[in-house]
Amino acid sequence: MAEHEEKKHEESLMDRIAEKIQAHDSSSSDSDNDKPSESSIKAKVFRLFGREKPVHHVLGGGKPADIFLWRNKKISAGALGVATVIWILFEMLEYHLLTLVCHLLILALALLFLWSNAATFINKSPPSIPEVQIPKDPVMEFAQALRFEINRAFAVLRDIASGRDLKKFLSVIAGLWVLSIVGSWCNFLTLFYIVFVLLHTVPVLYEKYEDKVDPFAEKAMHEIKKQYAVFDAKVLSKIPRGPLKEKKKD
């Protein structure tokens, strides 16, 4: 009887130990589930300009984004090559746009005219010249998008001129001042070519090295905000903002 009771005591002790082990395992699994997943940690990583979507979506997606990010290397290289040739013709060789258009039209019309007339003598079919027409829908969509952007720019300029947002005012003034300096260094065509080359290089490089660029950008943005807070406390906060309200007459 004593041995039987001792065995029962040992079995109950083992059952209690097993229950404690199971409870510990379940609590540890629950704590593991409570930990943020790797995807959620990555989602909280600082991204430049506060973006939450990939670079391809930020650039608008579609064919323009594919060209800027070199999804199709032939098309991207062709677009950059055409822009380079145009810049060399107009900037380095001092060719004029109207002269180039006229010379290209003269060459094309002369070749088509000679081909159409020579086809009757050599018993071959004349060239099939397609009928070219500008479609209405894309033009209207482009005009509406351009109208929307212009109206939004006017609204921003009006908001800045009214003196309501000093930070935005200083940002626009600084941007225009930098643009005026760049404009004094080069003409509009060279500036357009530089922007075009940057669009074909900076996004694709950023997409490739974004994990290294974003931490550095986070530190830079933190330092800029810190310096702006000091400047705001010492200078900007002392400047009166907005038009003075007129006192109501009794």
Secondary structure, DSSP 8 states (H G I E B T S, - for coil): -HHHHHHHHHHHHHHHHHHHHHHHHHHHHHHHHHS--HHHHHHTS--GGG--S-HHHHTTSHHHHHHHTTSSHHHHHHHHHHHHHHHIIIIIS---HHHHHHHHHHHHHHHHHHHHHHTTTTT------------HHHHHHHHHHHHHHHHHHHHHHHHHHTTS-HHHHHHHHHHHHHHHHHHHHS-HHHHHHHHHHHHHHHHHHHHHSHHHHHHHHHHHHHHHHHHHHHHHHHTGGGS--S--------
